[in-house]
Structures are given as C-alpha cells and as structure tokens.
Amino acid sequence: MVALVAAIVGVVKNPSWLSPFGIGSESHDSQVISAMQRTQEVSLLSLSVQGLKDKKTSAEVLGKKVPGTEKTVFLKYDFKAKLGIDGAKVKITKKDENTYRIAVPEFIFVGYDRPSFHRVVEDGSLLSWAMPDVDQLAMVNEILSDKAKQDYIDSNEDMLKEQVRAFYDGLLTSVDPNLNAEYDFRSEGF
C-alpha cells in the first residue's frame, strides 16, 4: 500500500508521462555589465504615454491576400517617457555684469520608466491558426523607435524650452537675484 501511494505521488509530481512527447521547459539568462559611463543628462519633462497598437497579417499568394487567413493582434502599452538635454553640452558664458548667455544643445530622449506591454486581444479568421504568431517584439520596437522618440521631442519642444528657462533661471537667481539669462537653443542656430 505504501508503495502504491509513493508511486501515485511520484506520478502527480511528474506529469510528463501523460504526454507522449513530454513536457519540458528550460530558461537561462546570463548578463555581464562590461562598461559604466557617467552621464549628465538632465530630464526636464516626463510624459505619461498610453496607447493601443494593432498589427494585421494574412497569407499572400502571388501578391494577393488569401481569404480566411487574417490575424490581428492588439497590444496595449504605457510608459513614462523622459525628455531633456545632455547637461555636459550646455555652454554658459558671461555676456555682461548681470547677464549670462546659455547655449542649449538639441533636446534628447533621456529614457523611459515602467514600460508595460500587454496583448489584449488576438482576433483571427477561419484559417488564421495556420499563420505564424505576430511578432510582438517588433511591435514594441516600433512603439519605442527612434522616429517615435523624435516625435515626442518635436511635439513638446515649446514645453522643453520653457523648462530649460525655468531650470537655469532658478540656478542663476539662487546665486544672485539680479542675474538674467539669454538663451540660444540648438534649433535656433546653437
């Protein structure tokens, strides 16, 4: 009886015997940080970005879509985008007794926080099961592409300029309330 109970416990703990092909899974991750670099990037603006991206695929024969093979995936995403400047490239020069010239480099995409990507819906037609899965990593790469990052910068350029002025005006007036600044932005002939 004890042998029977031990055999049942062994089978329940290892269900691979249920499948003629077996069940197995293995995963490895190895990481080495080979370089560290100090940056003086200044984050001036944080955007809360949320969206829904869809990707449709279907089989094609001789350039024509095969009916019934359509597959659509909807990917929901949200993250905080950080926009700013490379602080090491800012040039501050004294123009006269109370005025400083601040040359500001081009705005950059500093990074993002708390990215979240979730497939919310996958819709397929009758023969879509024969289609390969939609590459969700490629969809994420499109969402975080260099073009998308530049679009965030371009659409918020006025706010970024306002933040630069507030940041450096605050620094100058903390030293002497009578100090003023003139700004030259990269987009204006830096």
TORGUVEX-132688 format. One record per residue: residue number from 1; x, y, z of N, C-alpha, C in turn. Coordinates in nm, 3 decimals, always signed. Atoms other than C-alpha are relative to their C-alpha. Layout:
N
<NUM <X Y Z> <X Y Z> <X Y Z>>
...
//
This chain:
190
<1 <+0.082 -0.119 +0.000> <+0.000 +0.000 +0.000> <+0.086 +0.126 +0.000>>
<2 <-0.090 -0.115 -0.007> <+0.281 +0.241 +0.091> <+0.068 +0.021 -0.136>>
<3 <-0.064 -0.009 +0.132> <+0.449 +0.162 -0.242> <-0.095 +0.060 -0.103>>
<4 <+0.099 -0.054 +0.092> <+0.126 +0.242 -0.429> <-0.017 +0.150 +0.021>>
<5 <+0.012 -0.143 -0.031> <+0.089 +0.581 -0.253> <+0.124 +0.074 -0.049>>
<6 <-0.124 -0.063 +0.046> <+0.456 +0.663 -0.326> <+0.002 +0.009 -0.152>>
<7 <+0.004 -0.002 +0.147> <+0.405 +0.573 -0.694> <-0.096 +0.106 -0.050>>
<8 <+0.099 -0.101 +0.040> <+0.094 +0.794 -0.720> <+0.057 +0.140 +0.023>>
<9 <-0.062 -0.130 -0.027> <+0.278 +1.089 -0.556> <+0.107 +0.029 -0.104>>
<10 <-0.104 -0.018 +0.101> <+0.568 +1.040 -0.798> <-0.058 +0.035 -0.135>>
<11 <+0.065 -0.027 +0.129> <+0.334 +1.040 -1.099> <-0.061 +0.139 +0.000>>
<12 <+0.063 -0.132 -0.009> <+0.144 +1.351 -0.982> <+0.105 +0.110 -0.006>>
<13 <-0.106 -0.101 +0.000> <+0.470 +1.541 -0.925> <+0.068 +0.010 -0.136>>
<14 <-0.065 +0.001 +0.130> <+0.594 +1.448 -1.274> <-0.103 -0.038 -0.106>>
<15 <+0.108 +0.032 +0.093> <+0.303 +1.476 -1.522> <+0.048 -0.023 -0.142>>
<16 <-0.047 +0.016 +0.137> <+0.527 +1.436 -1.827> <-0.037 -0.135 -0.059>>
<17 <+0.038 +0.131 +0.052> <+0.423 +1.073 -1.856> <-0.134 +0.005 -0.073>>
<18 <+0.131 -0.013 +0.063> <+0.077 +1.199 -1.964> <+0.011 +0.030 -0.149>>
<19 <-0.016 -0.039 +0.139> <+0.212 +1.327 -2.296> <+0.104 -0.089 -0.066>>
<20 <-0.099 +0.084 +0.068> <+0.385 +1.101 -2.547> <+0.121 +0.081 -0.045>>
<21 <-0.112 -0.084 +0.043> <+0.604 +1.397 -2.647> <+0.073 +0.062 +0.118>>
<22 <-0.063 -0.054 -0.119> <+0.689 +1.500 -2.290> <-0.029 +0.149 +0.017>>
<23 <+0.014 -0.141 -0.032> <+0.669 +1.838 -2.123> <+0.131 +0.044 +0.058>>
<24 <-0.128 -0.047 -0.051> <+0.985 +2.030 -2.071> <+0.013 +0.149 -0.022>>
<25 <-0.025 -0.142 +0.012> <+1.094 +2.385 -2.018> <+0.132 +0.032 +0.065>>
<26 <-0.129 -0.038 -0.055> <+1.430 +2.540 -1.963> <+0.027 +0.144 -0.039>>
<27 <-0.029 -0.139 +0.029> <+1.542 +2.900 -1.941> <+0.130 +0.039 +0.069>>
<28 <-0.126 -0.048 -0.056> <+1.877 +3.066 -1.885> <+0.014 +0.148 -0.031>>
<29 <-0.028 -0.142 +0.023> <+1.984 +3.428 -1.852> <+0.137 +0.028 +0.060>>
<30 <-0.133 -0.034 -0.046> <+2.341 +3.543 -1.826> <+0.028 +0.144 -0.041>>
<31 <-0.020 -0.140 +0.028> <+2.439 +3.907 -1.802> <+0.129 +0.048 +0.062>>
<32 <-0.124 -0.060 -0.049> <+2.766 +4.095 -1.767> <-0.004 +0.148 -0.033>>
<33 <-0.012 -0.144 +0.025> <+2.795 +4.470 -1.727> <+0.148 +0.026 -0.024>>
<34 <-0.141 -0.014 +0.037> <+3.116 +4.545 -1.913> <+0.048 +0.144 +0.000>>
<35 <-0.042 -0.140 -0.002> <+3.116 +4.924 -1.903> <-0.103 +0.083 +0.074>>
<36 <+0.087 -0.094 -0.068> <+2.975 +5.201 -1.695> <+0.046 +0.139 -0.039>>
<37 <-0.035 -0.134 +0.044> <+2.961 +5.560 -1.810> <-0.085 +0.101 +0.075>>
<38 <+0.074 -0.106 -0.067> <+2.866 +5.868 -1.616> <-0.064 +0.089 -0.106>>
<39 <+0.066 -0.092 +0.092> <+2.612 +6.087 -1.791> <-0.048 +0.121 +0.079>>
<40 <+0.052 -0.122 -0.063> <+2.499 +6.438 -1.719> <-0.129 +0.040 -0.069>>
<41 <+0.126 -0.028 +0.066> <+2.163 +6.406 -1.886> <-0.098 +0.057 +0.102>>
<42 <+0.095 -0.068 -0.086> <+1.901 +6.634 -1.742> <-0.140 -0.028 -0.054>>
<43 <+0.138 +0.025 +0.039> <+1.540 +6.517 -1.754> <-0.083 +0.123 +0.036>>
<44 <+0.078 -0.122 -0.020> <+1.318 +6.821 -1.800> <-0.150 -0.024 -0.004>>
<45 <+0.141 +0.023 +0.022> <+0.986 +6.665 -1.889> <-0.027 -0.150 +0.001>>
<46 <+0.041 +0.142 -0.003> <+0.813 +6.335 -1.815> <-0.139 -0.009 -0.060>>
<47 <+0.128 +0.020 +0.066> <+0.531 +6.221 -2.042> <-0.058 -0.135 +0.041>>
<48 <+0.067 +0.127 -0.026> <+0.279 +5.956 -1.944> <-0.063 -0.042 -0.132>>
<49 <+0.042 +0.045 +0.133> <+0.228 +5.763 -2.268> <-0.081 -0.129 +0.014>>
<50 <+0.084 +0.118 +0.004> <-0.055 +5.515 -2.321> <-0.052 -0.016 -0.141>>
<51 <+0.051 +0.020 +0.135> <-0.172 +5.356 -2.641> <-0.042 -0.142 -0.025>>
<52 <+0.043 +0.131 +0.046> <-0.313 +5.064 -2.830> <+0.047 -0.013 -0.145>>
<53 <-0.055 +0.021 +0.134> <-0.125 +4.933 -3.133> <-0.056 -0.131 -0.054>>
<54 <+0.048 +0.124 +0.060> <-0.265 +4.680 -3.376> <+0.088 -0.036 -0.119>>
<55 <-0.077 +0.052 +0.113> <-0.093 +4.463 -3.634> <-0.083 -0.110 -0.064>>
<56 <+0.077 +0.098 +0.074> <-0.272 +4.268 -3.905> <+0.093 -0.076 -0.095>>
<57 <-0.076 +0.082 +0.094> <-0.122 +3.980 -4.101> <-0.097 -0.093 -0.072>>
<58 <+0.076 +0.100 +0.073> <-0.253 +3.743 -4.363> <+0.094 -0.067 -0.100>>
<59 <-0.081 +0.072 +0.100> <-0.116 +3.488 -4.606> <-0.023 +0.065 -0.136>>
<60 <+0.010 -0.053 +0.135> <-0.045 +3.603 -4.960> <+0.054 -0.102 -0.099>>
<61 <-0.046 +0.085 +0.110> <-0.012 +3.410 -5.282> <+0.001 +0.087 -0.125>>
<62 <-0.018 -0.084 +0.119> <+0.124 +3.593 -5.585> <-0.047 +0.143 +0.024>>
<63 <+0.034 -0.139 -0.033> <+0.071 +3.926 -5.409> <-0.145 +0.022 +0.038>>
<64 <+0.143 -0.012 -0.037> <-0.295 +3.857 -5.329> <-0.022 -0.063 +0.137>>
<65 <+0.032 +0.054 -0.132> <-0.430 +3.807 -4.978> <-0.088 -0.124 -0.014>>
<66 <+0.080 +0.123 -0.001> <-0.568 +3.461 -4.908> <-0.113 +0.020 +0.100>>
<67 <+0.114 -0.020 -0.091> <-0.920 +3.495 -4.765> <+0.000 -0.102 +0.113>>
<68 <+0.012 +0.089 -0.115> <-0.972 +3.350 -4.420> <+0.127 -0.019 +0.079>>
<69 <-0.126 +0.017 -0.072> <-0.608 +3.380 -4.308> <+0.038 +0.124 +0.081>>
<70 <-0.031 -0.123 -0.071> <-0.629 +3.724 -4.145> <+0.014 -0.025 +0.151>>
<71 <-0.021 +0.007 -0.145> <-0.494 +3.760 -3.791> <+0.036 +0.142 +0.046>>
<72 <-0.025 -0.133 -0.054> <-0.497 +4.081 -3.584> <+0.035 -0.012 +0.148>>
<73 <-0.040 -0.005 -0.141> <-0.318 +4.145 -3.255> <-0.007 +0.145 +0.046>>
<74 <+0.005 -0.132 -0.062> <-0.387 +4.443 -3.029> <+0.090 -0.001 +0.122>>
<75 <-0.098 -0.009 -0.108> <-0.106 +4.545 -2.795> <-0.022 +0.132 +0.074>>
<76 <+0.018 -0.118 -0.085> <-0.177 +4.784 -2.507> <+0.134 +0.033 +0.064>>
<77 <-0.128 -0.038 -0.060> <+0.120 +4.984 -2.381> <-0.014 +0.127 +0.080>>
<78 <-0.012 -0.126 -0.073> <+0.205 +5.251 -2.129> <+0.138 +0.006 +0.062>>
<79 <-0.131 -0.026 -0.060> <+0.528 +5.405 -2.002> <+0.015 +0.150 +0.023>>
<80 <-0.032 -0.140 -0.023> <+0.674 +5.731 -1.880> <+0.124 +0.033 -0.082>>
<81 <-0.111 -0.043 +0.084> <+0.896 +5.899 -2.141> <+0.068 +0.119 +0.065>>
<82 <-0.078 -0.109 -0.059> <+1.176 +6.124 -2.012> <+0.070 +0.076 -0.112>>
<83 <-0.061 -0.086 +0.101> <+1.282 +6.416 -2.235> <+0.087 +0.103 +0.070>>
<84 <-0.087 -0.098 -0.063> <+1.567 +6.656 -2.166> <+0.115 +0.040 -0.088>>
<85 <-0.121 -0.044 +0.070> <+1.918 +6.765 -2.260> <+0.121 -0.071 +0.057>>
<86 <-0.129 +0.047 -0.050> <+2.277 +6.650 -2.227> <+0.063 +0.119 +0.071>>
<87 <-0.048 -0.114 -0.079> <+2.385 +6.883 -1.945> <+0.147 +0.032 -0.022>>
<88 <-0.143 -0.023 +0.023> <+2.755 +6.840 -2.029> <+0.023 +0.088 -0.123>>
<89 <-0.016 -0.079 +0.123> <+2.696 +7.015 -2.364> <-0.055 +0.142 +0.013>>
<90 <+0.049 -0.136 -0.022> <+2.534 +7.326 -2.215> <+0.119 +0.093 +0.021>>
<91 <-0.109 -0.099 -0.011> <+2.763 +7.630 -2.253> <-0.056 +0.127 +0.063>>
<92 <+0.042 -0.123 -0.068> <+2.727 +7.921 -2.011> <+0.116 +0.098 -0.004>>
<93 <-0.103 -0.105 +0.009> <+2.919 +8.239 -2.083> <-0.056 +0.131 +0.053>>
<94 <+0.043 -0.129 -0.055> <+2.909 +8.578 -1.917> <-0.002 +0.103 -0.112>>
<95 <+0.016 -0.100 +0.106> <+2.776 +8.846 -2.152> <+0.034 +0.140 +0.053>>
<96 <-0.033 -0.126 -0.068> <+2.793 +9.147 -1.917> <-0.017 -0.020 +0.150>>
<97 <+0.002 +0.007 -0.146> <+2.776 +9.226 -1.546> <-0.111 -0.087 +0.057>>
<98 <+0.114 +0.073 -0.056> <+2.429 +9.080 -1.486> <-0.065 -0.099 -0.096>>
<99 <+0.064 +0.086 +0.101> <+2.361 +8.870 -1.798> <+0.092 -0.113 -0.044>>
<100 <-0.073 +0.117 +0.048> <+2.469 +8.521 -1.897> <-0.068 -0.053 -0.126>>
<101 <+0.050 +0.065 +0.122> <+2.432 +8.354 -2.235> <+0.005 -0.151 +0.025>>
<102 <+0.007 +0.145 -0.021> <+2.316 +7.992 -2.209> <-0.033 -0.065 -0.134>>
<103 <+0.017 +0.072 +0.127> <+2.365 +7.781 -2.522> <-0.044 -0.142 +0.033>>
<104 <+0.062 +0.128 -0.034> <+2.142 +7.474 -2.504> <+0.008 -0.094 -0.121>>
<105 <-0.008 +0.095 +0.112> <+2.211 +7.163 -2.719> <-0.139 -0.052 -0.037>>
<106 <+0.127 +0.057 +0.043> <+1.941 +6.970 -2.901> <-0.061 -0.083 +0.112>>
<107 <+0.072 +0.080 -0.099> <+1.677 +6.802 -2.691> <+0.014 -0.148 -0.035>>
<108 <-0.019 +0.144 +0.019> <+1.710 +6.427 -2.640> <-0.107 -0.078 +0.076>>
<109 <+0.085 +0.095 -0.072> <+1.502 +6.130 -2.535> <+0.091 -0.065 +0.103>>
<110 <-0.089 +0.048 -0.107> <+1.664 +6.052 -2.199> <-0.026 -0.147 +0.032>>
<111 <+0.032 +0.139 -0.031> <+1.481 +5.725 -2.137> <-0.147 -0.016 +0.033>>
<112 <+0.138 +0.025 -0.039> <+1.162 +5.568 -2.012> <-0.003 -0.083 +0.127>>
<113 <+0.022 +0.072 -0.126> <+1.028 +5.428 -1.686> <-0.126 -0.084 -0.010>>
<114 <+0.115 +0.088 -0.018> <+0.786 +5.149 -1.603> <-0.072 -0.037 -0.130>>
<115 <+0.069 +0.040 +0.123> <+0.720 +5.018 -1.953> <-0.088 -0.122 +0.025>>
<116 <+0.093 +0.111 -0.014> <+0.423 +4.784 -1.975> <-0.063 -0.027 -0.137>>
<117 <+0.055 +0.041 +0.129> <+0.317 +4.593 -2.287> <-0.082 -0.127 +0.022>>
<118 <+0.088 +0.116 -0.019> <+0.020 +4.353 -2.288> <-0.082 -0.023 -0.126>>
<119 <+0.090 +0.036 +0.109> <-0.154 +4.170 -2.568> <-0.139 -0.008 +0.060>>
<120 <+0.134 -0.002 -0.058> <-0.517 +4.247 -2.500> <-0.099 -0.083 -0.082>>
<121 <+0.091 +0.076 +0.083> <-0.686 +4.082 -2.797> <+0.078 -0.057 -0.118>>
<122 <-0.049 +0.058 +0.125> <-0.590 +3.844 -3.074> <-0.123 -0.052 -0.073>>
<123 <+0.119 +0.035 +0.077> <-0.852 +3.808 -3.342> <+0.045 -0.067 -0.129>>
<124 <-0.037 +0.070 +0.122> <-0.830 +3.559 -3.623> <-0.120 -0.055 -0.073>>
<125 <+0.108 +0.058 +0.079> <-1.043 +3.432 -3.905> <+0.017 -0.151 -0.008>>
<126 <+0.012 +0.145 +0.005> <-1.115 +3.073 -4.003> <+0.134 -0.074 -0.010>>
<127 <-0.126 +0.071 +0.021> <-0.766 +2.972 -4.122> <+0.120 +0.069 +0.066>>
<128 <-0.110 -0.076 -0.062> <-0.562 +3.211 -3.905> <+0.090 -0.088 +0.086>>
<129 <-0.082 +0.090 -0.081> <-0.439 +2.919 -3.693> <+0.122 -0.047 -0.078>>
<130 <-0.113 +0.044 +0.083> <-0.212 +2.829 -3.985> <+0.106 +0.109 -0.017>>
<131 <-0.092 -0.113 +0.012> <-0.048 +3.173 -3.975> <+0.097 +0.002 +0.118>>
<132 <-0.091 -0.015 -0.113> <+0.264 +3.232 -3.764> <-0.049 +0.111 +0.093>>
<133 <+0.039 -0.103 -0.096> <+0.217 +3.439 -3.450> <+0.058 +0.135 -0.042>>
<134 <-0.048 -0.135 +0.026> <+0.251 +3.815 -3.485> <+0.116 +0.029 +0.093>>
<135 <-0.120 -0.030 -0.077> <+0.594 +3.932 -3.367> <-0.026 +0.120 +0.091>>
<136 <+0.031 -0.108 -0.094> <+0.508 +4.132 -3.055> <+0.123 +0.083 +0.032>>
<137 <-0.123 -0.075 -0.024> <+0.873 +4.231 -3.001> <+0.020 +0.105 -0.108>>
<138 <-0.009 -0.098 +0.109> <+0.871 +4.400 -3.341> <-0.098 +0.115 +0.023>>
<139 <+0.098 -0.105 -0.030> <+0.557 +4.588 -3.235> <+0.053 +0.094 +0.109>>
<140 <-0.059 -0.081 -0.108> <+0.731 +4.706 -2.915> <+0.111 +0.088 -0.056>>
<141 <-0.109 -0.078 +0.060> <+1.034 +4.816 -3.118> <-0.053 +0.115 -0.085>>
<142 <+0.063 -0.109 +0.075> <+0.803 +5.023 -3.343> <-0.048 +0.109 +0.095>>
<143 <+0.050 -0.096 -0.098> <+0.649 +5.189 -3.037> <+0.115 +0.083 +0.057>>
<144 <-0.116 -0.068 -0.058> <+0.996 +5.277 -2.900> <+0.108 +0.033 -0.104>>
<145 <-0.096 -0.027 +0.107> <+1.161 +5.354 -3.237> <+0.060 +0.140 +0.015>>
<146 <-0.064 -0.132 -0.002> <+1.396 +5.649 -3.289> <-0.095 +0.107 -0.054>>
<147 <+0.095 -0.096 +0.056> <+1.129 +5.817 -3.501> <-0.106 +0.038 +0.103>>
<148 <+0.101 -0.028 -0.103> <+0.871 +5.784 -3.222> <+0.058 +0.088 +0.109>>
<149 <-0.065 -0.082 -0.103> <+1.118 +5.927 -2.970> <+0.016 +0.144 -0.048>>
<150 <-0.016 -0.135 +0.056> <+1.190 +6.223 -3.201> <-0.135 +0.071 -0.008>>
<151 <+0.135 -0.059 +0.003> <+0.814 +6.280 -3.242> <-0.039 +0.053 +0.137>>
<152 <+0.030 -0.049 -0.134> <+0.779 +6.310 -2.863> <+0.074 +0.131 +0.026>>
<153 <-0.080 -0.122 -0.019> <+1.058 +6.570 -2.860> <-0.060 +0.114 -0.080>>
<154 <+0.052 -0.105 +0.088> <+0.920 +6.766 -3.157> <-0.133 +0.055 +0.048>>
<155 <+0.134 -0.045 -0.041> <+0.565 +6.779 -3.022> <+0.002 +0.070 +0.137>>
<156 <-0.008 -0.064 -0.132> <+0.686 +6.905 -2.681> <+0.114 +0.101 +0.009>>
<157 <-0.116 -0.090 +0.002> <+0.965 +7.143 -2.789> <-0.024 +0.129 +0.077>>
<158 <+0.029 -0.125 -0.072> <+0.794 +7.457 -2.655> <+0.005 -0.020 +0.152>>
<159 <-0.001 +0.029 -0.144> <+0.742 +7.299 -2.313> <+0.143 -0.027 +0.048>>
<160 <-0.139 +0.026 -0.036> <+1.105 +7.177 -2.310> <+0.078 +0.131 +0.013>>
<161 <-0.067 -0.130 -0.007> <+1.230 +7.531 -2.383> <-0.041 +0.075 +0.127>>
<162 <+0.051 -0.065 -0.123> <+1.010 +7.664 -2.103> <+0.066 -0.060 +0.124>>
<163 <-0.063 +0.067 -0.113> <+1.155 +7.404 -1.865> <+0.149 +0.036 +0.013>>
<164 <-0.141 -0.042 -0.003> <+1.514 +7.494 -1.962> <+0.011 +0.138 +0.064>>
<165 <-0.003 -0.137 -0.055> <+1.443 +7.860 -1.887> <-0.028 -0.001 +0.150>>
<166 <+0.033 +0.006 -0.143> <+1.283 +7.776 -1.552> <+0.116 -0.060 +0.079>>
<167 <-0.109 +0.067 -0.070> <+1.572 +7.545 -1.457> <+0.121 +0.093 +0.017>>
<168 <-0.120 -0.083 -0.008> <+1.860 +7.781 -1.543> <-0.027 +0.137 +0.062>>
<169 <+0.035 -0.124 -0.069> <+1.679 +8.098 -1.431> <+0.003 -0.022 +0.151>>
<170 <-0.001 +0.034 -0.142> <+1.633 +7.928 -1.095> <+0.141 -0.014 +0.054>>
<171 <-0.140 +0.012 -0.042> <+2.004 +7.841 -1.078> <+0.066 +0.138 +0.014>>
<172 <-0.063 -0.133 -0.002> <+2.114 +8.196 -1.164> <-0.053 +0.087 +0.114>>
<173 <+0.057 -0.087 -0.104> <+1.874 +8.375 -0.930> <+0.028 -0.053 +0.141>>
<174 <-0.037 +0.050 -0.132> <+1.972 +8.144 -0.645> <+0.138 +0.051 +0.040>>
<175 <-0.131 -0.058 -0.027> <+2.325 +8.285 -0.678> <-0.012 +0.149 +0.024>>
<176 <+0.020 -0.145 -0.011> <+2.218 +8.648 -0.731> <-0.134 +0.033 -0.066>>
<177 <+0.133 -0.030 +0.055> <+1.856 +8.765 -0.778> <+0.002 +0.100 -0.116>>
<178 <-0.009 -0.099 +0.108> <+1.977 +9.036 -1.021> <+0.053 -0.057 -0.131>>
<179 <-0.055 +0.061 +0.121> <+2.120 +8.789 -1.275> <-0.111 -0.035 -0.100>>
<180 <+0.093 +0.032 +0.109> <+1.948 +8.738 -1.612> <+0.068 -0.096 -0.096>>
<181 <-0.055 +0.093 +0.098> <+1.990 +8.484 -1.890> <-0.061 +0.025 -0.137>>
<182 <+0.044 +0.002 +0.139> <+1.969 +8.486 -2.268> <+0.024 -0.142 -0.049>>
<183 <-0.008 +0.140 +0.042> <+1.906 +8.150 -2.431> <+0.018 -0.013 -0.152>>
<184 <-0.018 +0.039 +0.140> <+2.031 +8.009 -2.760> <-0.025 -0.150 -0.006>>
<185 <+0.034 +0.141 +0.012> <+1.865 +7.681 -2.848> <+0.057 -0.057 -0.130>>
<186 <-0.061 +0.068 +0.116> <+2.018 +7.432 -3.091> <-0.085 +0.021 -0.126>>
<187 <+0.090 -0.015 +0.115> <+1.712 +7.458 -3.318> <-0.002 +0.143 -0.052>>
<188 <-0.001 -0.141 +0.042> <+1.765 +7.835 -3.334> <+0.139 +0.045 -0.040>>
<189 <-0.133 -0.037 +0.047> <+2.127 +7.824 -3.452> <+0.107 -0.009 +0.107>>
<190 <-0.096 +0.025 -0.109> <+2.323 +7.696 -3.150> <+0.142 -0.001 -0.053>>
//
